[in-house]
Amino acid sequence: AYGDQHMRVEKIVDEGRTMTRAIPLDEKAKTSEMAIMLGALNDPNLYSYLLYFYLFFTHQGYELRITGLNREFARYGGIHVKRYVLIPMLISGGLHGLAGAVSIEGSHYCWWKVFPGGMGWNGIAVALIAKNHPLGVIPAAIFFAYIEAGAKSAMIHSDITIEIASIVQSIVFFLITAQVLYNFFHYRMRRGYA
């Protein structure tokens, strides 16, 4: 019953025991106003463009980028560093919560006992591939989704397991991370720190 799109789960406490049972949803519940609103808000391109505008065309976005690149330089320049450590956490937490809400209310119409995990880790991997650029997230996410969808299709039509997608994703992830580490150590060697 968990994960069925036409059921919701109800928690029952009876004589100190906690049980759950699945209750069928009616059609009105599946097309609730909340689900429609969250479905309308589920446009990642819109969020990418809004974040791009915020980061590259506003004063706060400039200060946020400077703080992210070098805290000491930002502090020396008169930027309130603690504020710009908190703001990205609030933005990312809000977007992650919205993604979870859309996943629950907008597509599944119920709470799963085993919620689809890995959304946050996939987001981190996509951000690394996009090199933390808001507009680069769109093609990176599409690339990651194609790898996963292709692996599922290959699993259905052949003897390949779903772990192939994880292996390909991890190879891409390691190559991107290796490039970042190479640039970091190359910069330190050039500056004479290592």
N, C-alpha and C positions, 0 to 999 in steps of 0.2 A: 504494500500500500504506500510505502514511502516513495516519493518521486513520481507517483502517478499524477498526471496533470489534472485529473478530474477528482482528486481527493484532497482533503486537508486532514491534518493530524491534530487530535485533541488529547490533552493530557488528563488522565483520570487518577485521582488519589482515593483509594478505598482501603480503609482499615490499616493505614500506614504503608500500603504498597502503592507504588507509582506504576501506572500502566498507560499505554497509548492505544488509541484506536483510530482508524481511518474513517472519515465521514465524507460522503460524496458532496461535491460542490454543485450548487445550482448554476444555471447559466448567468444569472444576474451577478453572482459573486465573481465569476470569471471575467466579466467585463465591467468591473468596478471603476469608479471614477479615478481612484488611486492608480490602478493598473494603467489606465489610459494616459494619465498625466505622466507617470514614470516612463511609459513607452515613448511619449513625445520628448521627454528629456534625455532619452538614450541616444544621443547623437555624438559620438566621440569626435567627429570632425569639428563640430561646433566648439567643444571644449579645447581641442588643440589650437584652433584659431584664436579663441579667447585668451588662452594662456600665452600664445605667441604675442598677441597684442599687448597683454599685461607686462610681459617680460621685456619686450624690445621697444615699446612706445610709451611707457609711463615712467615717471620719476621713481616710484616705488619699485618697479621692475628692474630699473638700472641699479638701484641700491641693493636689491636682492641678489642680482647677478654678481655684483662686486663683492658682497659679503660671502657668497658661495665660492668665489675664486680665491679670496685671500681675506680672512677675518682681520688680521692685524692692519692691513692696508685700509680696510673699510673703517676700522676704529680710528685710525690716524686721520682719515678723511672726514671724521665727524658723523659717521653713520651709526645709528643705534643698532648694534650687532645683535643683541638679545631678541629684539623684535623680529629681525629677519632670520633668526633661527626658528622662531615659533610659526611665522606665517606659512612657510612651505609645508610644515607638518599639518597645519590646519587645512590647507588647500588639498593636500594629498589624502588626508583622512576623510575629508568631505567627498572627494571624488570616488574614493574606494568604497565608502558607505553607500553612495549613490549607485555604484555598480552592483553591490550586493542587493540593494533594494530593488533595482530593476530586475535582477536575476530571480528574486523571490516573487515580487508582485507582478512583474511584467511578462514573465514567460512560464514560470512553474506553477503559479497560483497556490503554492503551499510551501511549508517548511520541510526540507528534507532532513532526515535523521543524519545522513552523511552528506553534508553540504558540499558541493563541488569545490574541493580545495585546490590550491595551487594558483589561484587567480592573482594573488599578490606576488608570488615568485615569478609568474609569467610577466607581470607588469614590470618588475625589476629587470628581467632579461630584455624585454622590449625596450625599456629606457636605456639600457646599456648599448644595445645595438643602434639605437637612434642617437647615441651620444648626448643624451639629455636635452635634445632639441624638441620643442613641442610639435613642430611640423614633421620631424623625422619619425615620430611615433606612429604616424598613420601607415607608411609603407612597411615599417618594421613589424607592426602588429599584423598586417595582412600577410607578410612573409611567414611569421610564426603560425598564424592560423592555417595557411596553406600546407605547411609542413604537417601539422596535426591532422587536418582533414585528409590529406593525401595518405598518411599512414593508416588512418581508419579505413579508407577506401581500399588500400592495398591489403589490409588485414582481412577484409570481407571477401575480396576476390582472389586471394592467394594464401600461401602458408606463412606469410610474414606476420610477426607479432606486433602489438602496439608499442612495444618498447623501442622499435626502430625510430619512431618519432622522437622519443626522449633522447636517443643516442645522437640523432642529427641535430636536435636543438642544443644538446650539451656541447657538441663539436663547434657549432656556430658560437655559442656562448664562450667557450674557451678561447677560440680564435680572437673574438672581440676583446676579451679580458687580457689576452696575451699582448695585443696591440697596445692597450692602455698601459700595461706594466712595462712594455718596451719603451714607450714614450716617456714614462715616469723615470725609469732608470737612465735612459739616454740623456734626459735633461739634467739629472743629478750628476752624471759623469761629466757632462759638458761644463757644468757650473763648479765642479771640483768638490762636491759634497761627499762622494762615495770613495 
